[in-house]
Amino acid sequence: MKKVSQDSLYVAIDIGTTKICVLIAHNNNDFCEIIGIGKAPSHGLARGIVVDIAAAVDSIKIAVREAEFMAGYSVDSAYIGISGSHIQSINSRGMVAIKQGQVRDYDIAHVIAAAKAVTIPEGQQVLHVIPQFYIIDGNHHVQDPLGMHGIRLETQVHIITGNVSSVQNLIRCCEAAGIKVRDIILEPLASADAVIGSDEINLGVGMLDIGGGTSDFAVYHRGTIRHTKIFPIAGNLFTQDIAHCLRTTFTQAEAIKHAYGMQPLNTHIENPIEQYIEIDTLHHEHRQVVFLQDLITILAYRSQELLLLVNAEIKQYHLDVYMASGFILTGGGSLLTGLVTMAQDILACPVRIGKPKIPAAFKESLNNPMYATAYGLLVHALKKNKNKRMEQLSGPMINRVFSRMKSWVFDFF
């Protein structure tokens, strides 16, 4: 297996609660050319948090080996995604005087540093500091103040933090699997890069990435993120509800969840109450008859709970003014039959399923919402490195300024 410079390869690892997905890609003129895919069932994680390091390491190794075999290259570093209920976020403002009457890179770095100078809860670590807008001398919002004249520069940033222990455990798992972590990226940011178009991000759009352990909510407007929230309701909880209520195995519960979903929300079923299926009992002693209406009711209650939480978040922070383009559902949980219709009713806006914009060669194998995060990690990493090269063109002074800033990840959209 060939060794290659890690600067010419991008490796993304989506470490989810239900699956591990590894993508290896070449940087082909600022375009991700995927050359390897690896997948493995995820063990050792619960709701996005590592609970068994040894099991998680084994799962990562399996997925990495599969991707390396397809690509024909061995890899030793990667970008990884992070999620979980420990993720928190706040908006914060900062203000500084413009040193020489014209906004320079130093002024931008200085005002962002002022905005991020807030008290972080004990045990939390800054993951991302994302500028939302700038204001010069109290006038209108601007997205890029560089070169503009004024006396006072203000900014509002979105600060995302994660639990230190949870982050360290995730890094430890990767390192034990022989993978150095090049960067940690919040999964809603990655998913957005994979499924949201530039027009939608500018006009404003909401997104819910329903994974196995958590559902990641984000709102974008005018090219940047406005709000993030992680909900502990996701695909595994749907499966668990079915298994408990119908007294069947998790494997059987997962299968009928995907096969039937909430079909009464679709008009092609004339009388769902009369329809039934046969499934295995918990101990495989015999088959039992289950009416589809019972399955539908179980899924509908949990779906409604999740969507009502999202709607409450939207109302509490008046986020609907940022969602002119509507709402996007992505992640494996978004494939639940009838969820789009329910979301449209509860959120009172257009809703669509977001699939990653995969290159043609791998479109068939990855053209599924469940791979939005993995592909988005590649796109996000490519974007970050492109911005980093542009920063380097500004000379050594600005590089020293950025290196002195102690944020975990420093992002510009």
PAFIKE-490240 format. One line per field, with one value per residue (C-alpha): residue number from 1; x, y, z; residue in one letter. Coordinates in nm, 2 decimals. Layout:
<mikols>
lomi	c(NUM;...)
X	c(X;...)
Y	c(Y;...)
Z	c(Z;...)
dovex	c(A;...)
</mikols>
This chain:
<mikols>
lomi	c(1;2;3;4;5;6;7;8;9;10;11;12;13;14;15;16;17;18;19;20;21;22;23;24;25;26;27;28;29;30;31;32;33;34;35;36;37;38;39;40;41;42;43;44;45;46;47;48;49;50;51;52;53;54;55;56;57;58;59;60;61;62;63;64;65;66;67;68;69;70;71;72;73;74;75;76;77;78;79;80;81;82;83;84;85;86;87;88;89;90;91;92;93;94;95;96;97;98;99;100;101;102;103;104;105;106;107;108;109;110;111;112;113;114;115;116;117;118;119;120;121;122;123;124;125;126;127;128;129;130;131;132;133;134;135;136;137;138;139;140;141;142;143;144;145;146;147;148;149;150;151;152;153;154;155;156;157;158;159;160;161;162;163;164;165;166;167;168;169;170;171;172;173;174;175;176;177;178;179;180;181;182;183;184;185;186;187;188;189;190;191;192;193;194;195;196;197;198;199;200;201;202;203;204;205;206;207;208;209;210;211;212;213;214;215;216;217;218;219;220;221;222;223;224;225;226;227;228;229;230;231;232;233;234;235;236;237;238;239;240;241;242;243;244;245;246;247;248;249;250;251;252;253;254;255;256;257;258;259;260;261;262;263;264;265;266;267;268;269;270;271;272;273;274;275;276;277;278;279;280;281;282;283;284;285;286;287;288;289;290;291;292;293;294;295;296;297;298;299;300;301;302;303;304;305;306;307;308;309;310;311;312;313;314;315;316;317;318;319;320;321;322;323;324;325;326;327;328;329;330;331;332;333;334;335;336;337;338;339;340;341;342;343;344;345;346;347;348;349;350;351;352;353;354;355;356;357;358;359;360;361;362;363;364;365;366;367;368;369;370;371;372;373;374;375;376;377;378;379;380;381;382;383;384;385;386;387;388;389;390;391;392;393;394;395;396;397;398;399;400;401;402;403;404;405;406;407;408;409;410;411;412;413)
X	c(0.00;0.14;0.24;0.15;0.19;-0.10;-0.11;-0.24;-0.50;-0.81;-0.94;-1.27;-1.40;-1.77;-1.77;-2.14;-2.35;-2.46;-2.19;-1.84;-1.78;-1.43;-1.38;-1.04;-1.01;-0.76;-0.74;-0.80;-0.80;-0.99;-1.24;-1.27;-1.21;-1.31;-1.09;-1.18;-1.48;-1.49;-1.79;-1.84;-2.10;-2.03;-1.97;-1.87;-2.06;-2.39;-2.56;-2.24;-2.02;-1.76;-1.86;-1.62;-1.29;-1.17;-1.49;-1.48;-1.12;-1.20;-1.48;-1.26;-0.99;-1.23;-1.36;-1.02;-0.88;-1.16;-1.12;-0.74;-0.79;-1.01;-0.79;-0.46;-0.31;-0.23;-0.33;-0.23;-0.43;-0.79;-1.06;-1.32;-1.67;-1.81;-2.16;-2.34;-2.56;-2.25;-2.22;-2.32;-2.33;-2.37;-2.36;-2.12;-2.02;-1.69;-1.57;-1.23;-1.09;-0.96;-0.58;-0.50;-0.84;-0.86;-0.96;-0.67;-0.63;-0.50;-0.82;-1.04;-0.84;-0.84;-1.22;-1.29;-1.06;-1.26;-1.59;-1.47;-1.35;-1.65;-1.69;-1.69;-1.86;-1.62;-1.52;-1.60;-1.36;-1.40;-1.44;-1.54;-1.55;-1.75;-1.80;-2.16;-2.13;-1.93;-2.03;-1.82;-1.90;-2.25;-2.36;-2.50;-2.39;-2.10;-1.96;-1.61;-1.48;-1.12;-0.99;-1.29;-1.24;-1.38;-1.30;-1.48;-1.52;-1.77;-1.86;-2.09;-1.96;-2.11;-1.91;-1.94;-1.80;-1.77;-1.70;-1.32;-1.34;-1.57;-1.34;-1.03;-1.19;-1.28;-0.92;-0.78;-0.99;-0.86;-0.50;-0.53;-0.65;-0.34;-0.50;-0.38;-0.66;-0.59;-0.90;-1.23;-1.54;-1.89;-2.10;-2.39;-2.12;-2.00;-2.35;-2.44;-2.15;-2.27;-2.64;-2.71;-2.67;-2.51;-2.84;-3.01;-2.73;-2.76;-3.14;-3.16;-3.24;-3.29;-3.13;-3.19;-2.94;-3.10;-2.83;-2.83;-2.76;-2.84;-3.02;-2.82;-3.01;-2.86;-2.98;-2.79;-2.84;-2.64;-2.37;-2.30;-2.44;-2.69;-2.79;-2.70;-2.86;-2.81;-3.11;-3.08;-3.36;-3.25;-3.28;-3.17;-3.45;-3.71;-3.58;-3.57;-3.94;-4.04;-3.85;-3.99;-4.35;-4.37;-4.15;-3.92;-3.55;-3.36;-3.27;-3.63;-3.73;-3.48;-3.59;-3.96;-3.88;-3.71;-3.97;-4.29;-4.22;-4.52;-4.70;-5.05;-4.91;-4.89;-5.21;-5.15;-5.25;-5.63;-5.70;-5.38;-5.58;-5.66;-5.30;-5.07;-4.73;-4.58;-4.26;-4.04;-4.09;-3.80;-3.69;-3.78;-4.03;-4.30;-4.42;-4.66;-4.91;-4.86;-5.10;-4.93;-5.14;-4.96;-4.62;-4.72;-4.84;-4.52;-4.31;-4.54;-4.52;-4.14;-4.12;-4.37;-4.17;-3.85;-4.01;-4.19;-3.86;-3.71;-4.02;-3.99;-3.62;-3.72;-3.99;-3.78;-3.50;-3.72;-3.52;-3.81;-3.70;-3.37;-3.55;-3.67;-3.56;-3.74;-3.60;-3.38;-3.39;-3.08;-2.90;-3.02;-3.32;-3.46;-3.55;-3.83;-4.14;-4.38;-4.13;-4.12;-4.50;-4.51;-4.22;-4.41;-4.72;-4.54;-4.27;-4.52;-4.26;-4.13;-3.92;-3.70;-3.46;-3.09;-2.86;-2.49;-2.37;-2.15;-1.92;-2.07;-1.82;-1.95;-2.30;-2.47;-2.29;-2.30;-2.61;-2.79;-2.86;-2.68;-2.35;-2.40;-2.17;-1.88;-1.88;-1.93;-1.62;-1.42;-1.58;-1.53;-1.17;-1.10;-1.26;-1.06;-0.73;-0.81;-0.88;-0.55;-0.36;-0.52;-0.42;-0.06;-0.06;-0.11;0.24;0.39;0.24;-0.12;0.00;0.15;-0.17;-0.38;-0.14;-0.16;-0.54;-0.61;-0.94;-0.96;-1.08;-1.10;-1.36;-1.46;-1.76)
Y	c(0.00;0.34;0.61;0.97;1.32;1.40;1.75;1.59;1.37;1.46;1.20;1.25;1.02;1.05;0.88;0.83;0.64;0.38;0.39;0.49;0.63;0.71;0.90;0.95;1.21;1.38;1.76;1.81;2.19;2.27;1.98;1.66;1.36;1.07;0.76;0.55;0.47;0.27;0.19;-0.01;-0.05;0.18;0.04;0.21;0.53;0.65;0.98;1.09;1.03;0.76;0.51;0.22;0.33;-0.02;-0.09;0.25;0.20;-0.14;0.01;0.30;0.06;-0.15;0.15;0.30;-0.03;-0.06;0.29;0.24;-0.08;0.09;0.40;0.21;0.45;0.42;0.73;0.85;1.17;1.28;1.54;1.42;1.54;1.59;1.61;1.52;1.68;1.83;2.08;2.43;2.76;3.13;3.46;3.72;4.08;4.26;4.61;4.77;5.09;5.08;5.15;5.33;5.45;5.16;4.80;4.57;4.20;4.28;4.48;4.19;3.94;4.18;4.24;3.86;3.81;4.07;3.90;3.56;3.69;3.55;3.31;2.95;2.70;2.49;2.17;2.32;2.40;2.64;2.44;2.72;3.10;3.20;3.57;3.65;4.01;4.33;4.69;5.00;5.31;5.19;5.17;4.87;4.51;4.41;4.07;4.16;4.49;4.45;4.78;4.99;5.32;5.40;5.46;5.17;4.81;4.57;4.21;3.94;3.59;3.24;3.05;2.67;2.48;2.11;1.91;1.87;1.51;1.41;1.57;1.42;1.07;1.11;1.21;0.93;0.67;0.80;0.81;0.45;0.35;0.50;0.83;1.17;1.43;1.72;1.91;1.87;2.00;2.04;1.80;2.05;2.27;1.98;1.86;2.21;2.22;1.90;1.96;2.34;2.55;2.89;3.07;2.89;2.99;3.35;3.38;3.18;2.82;2.58;2.23;1.92;1.64;1.34;1.09;0.77;0.93;1.30;1.54;1.85;2.17;2.47;2.79;2.98;3.33;3.57;3.32;3.23;3.04;3.20;2.93;2.57;2.32;1.95;1.74;1.40;1.25;1.06;0.73;0.49;0.63;0.56;0.20;0.16;0.27;0.01;-0.27;-0.19;-0.13;-0.43;-0.65;-0.74;-0.73;-0.41;-0.57;-0.64;-0.29;-0.12;-0.32;-0.24;0.13;0.17;-0.04;0.12;0.45;0.67;0.57;0.71;1.05;0.94;0.92;0.60;0.39;0.38;0.22;0.17;0.05;-0.28;-0.35;-0.56;-0.73;-1.03;-0.99;-1.20;-1.18;-1.09;-1.45;-1.57;-1.81;-1.73;-1.47;-1.20;-0.99;-0.61;-0.36;-0.09;0.17;0.07;0.11;0.44;0.57;0.49;0.66;0.96;1.04;1.05;1.24;1.49;1.53;1.61;1.85;2.03;2.08;2.22;2.45;2.57;2.66;2.85;3.05;3.12;3.27;3.42;3.21;3.20;3.54;3.37;3.08;3.23;2.92;2.68;2.38;2.08;1.74;1.53;1.24;0.88;0.96;1.19;0.89;0.79;0.78;1.07;1.28;1.55;1.60;1.61;1.86;2.09;2.08;2.16;2.40;2.57;2.61;2.42;2.11;1.90;1.61;1.71;1.48;1.54;1.68;1.38;1.36;1.13;0.85;0.78;0.93;0.58;0.47;0.79;0.97;0.93;1.17;0.94;1.03;1.41;1.46;1.25;1.42;1.76;1.71;1.68;2.00;2.19;2.09;2.19;2.52;2.58;2.50;2.72;3.01;2.93;2.96;3.30;3.41;3.31;3.54;3.83;3.78;3.67;3.94;3.81;3.45;3.54;3.72;3.41;3.17;3.36;3.32;3.02;2.90;2.53;2.60;2.94;2.95;3.20;3.12)
Z	c(0.00;-0.11;0.13;0.02;0.15;0.38;0.22;-0.10;0.07;0.27;0.51;0.69;0.97;1.07;1.41;1.46;1.72;1.46;1.19;1.12;0.78;0.64;0.31;0.14;-0.13;-0.35;-0.35;-0.73;-0.79;-0.47;-0.55;-0.35;-0.57;-0.36;-0.40;-0.10;0.11;0.44;0.65;0.97;1.24;1.53;1.88;2.20;2.14;2.29;2.18;2.02;2.33;2.37;2.64;2.54;2.40;2.30;2.10;1.93;1.83;1.67;1.47;1.35;1.25;1.04;0.85;0.79;0.66;0.42;0.29;0.26;0.06;-0.19;-0.22;-0.24;0.01;0.38;0.59;0.93;0.98;0.94;1.00;1.24;1.32;1.67;1.81;2.13;2.39;2.55;2.27;2.36;2.17;2.24;2.04;2.17;2.07;2.07;1.99;1.93;1.79;1.44;1.48;1.16;1.04;0.79;0.88;0.86;0.93;1.27;1.36;1.25;1.46;1.75;1.75;1.72;2.02;2.21;2.12;2.23;2.57;2.75;3.04;2.92;3.15;3.35;3.16;2.82;2.54;2.25;1.93;1.68;1.67;1.37;1.28;1.19;1.08;1.14;1.20;1.14;1.34;1.43;1.06;0.86;0.89;0.66;0.59;0.51;0.66;0.53;0.38;0.49;0.67;1.02;1.39;1.56;1.46;1.61;1.54;1.66;1.67;1.72;1.98;1.99;2.28;2.37;2.68;2.72;2.84;2.55;2.30;2.45;2.44;2.08;1.99;2.20;2.00;1.67;1.79;1.93;1.58;1.43;1.31;1.41;1.44;1.20;1.31;1.49;1.31;1.45;1.25;1.17;1.00;0.79;0.70;0.59;0.35;0.20;0.15;0.16;-0.16;-0.15;-0.24;0.06;0.30;0.19;0.19;0.52;0.59;0.88;0.89;1.11;1.08;1.24;1.32;1.53;1.86;1.83;1.60;1.51;1.45;1.27;1.11;0.84;0.71;0.49;0.44;0.80;1.09;1.33;1.57;1.67;1.90;1.97;2.06;2.23;2.02;1.71;1.51;1.79;2.02;1.74;1.71;2.09;2.11;1.86;2.03;2.37;2.27;2.03;2.24;1.95;1.88;1.79;1.46;1.38;1.51;1.28;0.98;1.02;1.10;0.76;0.57;0.70;0.87;0.92;0.61;0.70;0.62;0.26;0.07;-0.12;0.19;0.19;0.52;0.73;1.04;0.86;0.75;0.96;0.95;1.13;1.33;1.56;1.93;2.16;2.21;1.86;2.02;1.77;1.52;1.63;1.44;1.46;1.31;1.11;1.29;1.62;1.46;1.30;1.64;1.81;1.54;1.52;1.89;1.89;1.56;1.69;2.01;1.81;1.57;1.85;2.03;1.71;1.66;2.02;1.96;1.65;1.83;2.14;1.94;1.66;1.41;1.15;1.02;0.90;0.72;0.40;0.20;0.43;0.61;0.53;0.69;0.65;0.81;0.82;1.04;0.77;0.56;0.79;0.57;0.64;0.83;0.57;0.57;0.95;0.95;0.71;0.92;1.25;1.12;0.88;0.60;0.30;0.39;0.17;0.22;0.19;0.00;-0.03;-0.36;-0.44;-0.75;-1.02;-0.97;-0.62;-0.65;-0.64;-0.32;-0.12;-0.26;0.07;0.36;0.60;0.44;0.45;0.75;0.61;0.28;0.44;0.65;0.33;0.18;0.51;0.54;0.18;0.24;0.55;0.38;0.09;0.33;0.51;0.19;0.13;0.48;0.41;0.11;0.35;0.49;0.82;1.04;1.00;1.05;1.38;1.49;1.40;1.57;1.90;1.91;2.13;1.99;1.91;1.55;1.39;1.10;0.85;0.63)
dovex	c(M;K;K;V;S;Q;D;S;L;Y;V;A;I;D;I;G;T;T;K;I;C;V;L;I;A;H;N;N;N;D;F;C;E;I;I;G;I;G;K;A;P;S;H;G;L;A;R;G;I;V;V;D;I;A;A;A;V;D;S;I;K;I;A;V;R;E;A;E;F;M;A;G;Y;S;V;D;S;A;Y;I;G;I;S;G;S;H;I;Q;S;I;N;S;R;G;M;V;A;I;K;Q;G;Q;V;R;D;Y;D;I;A;H;V;I;A;A;A;K;A;V;T;I;P;E;G;Q;Q;V;L;H;V;I;P;Q;F;Y;I;I;D;G;N;H;H;V;Q;D;P;L;G;M;H;G;I;R;L;E;T;Q;V;H;I;I;T;G;N;V;S;S;V;Q;N;L;I;R;C;C;E;A;A;G;I;K;V;R;D;I;I;L;E;P;L;A;S;A;D;A;V;I;G;S;D;E;I;N;L;G;V;G;M;L;D;I;G;G;G;T;S;D;F;A;V;Y;H;R;G;T;I;R;H;T;K;I;F;P;I;A;G;N;L;F;T;Q;D;I;A;H;C;L;R;T;T;F;T;Q;A;E;A;I;K;H;A;Y;G;M;Q;P;L;N;T;H;I;E;N;P;I;E;Q;Y;I;E;I;D;T;L;H;H;E;H;R;Q;V;V;F;L;Q;D;L;I;T;I;L;A;Y;R;S;Q;E;L;L;L;L;V;N;A;E;I;K;Q;Y;H;L;D;V;Y;M;A;S;G;F;I;L;T;G;G;G;S;L;L;T;G;L;V;T;M;A;Q;D;I;L;A;C;P;V;R;I;G;K;P;K;I;P;A;A;F;K;E;S;L;N;N;P;M;Y;A;T;A;Y;G;L;L;V;H;A;L;K;K;N;K;N;K;R;M;E;Q;L;S;G;P;M;I;N;R;V;F;S;R;M;K;S;W;V;F;D;F;F)
</mikols>
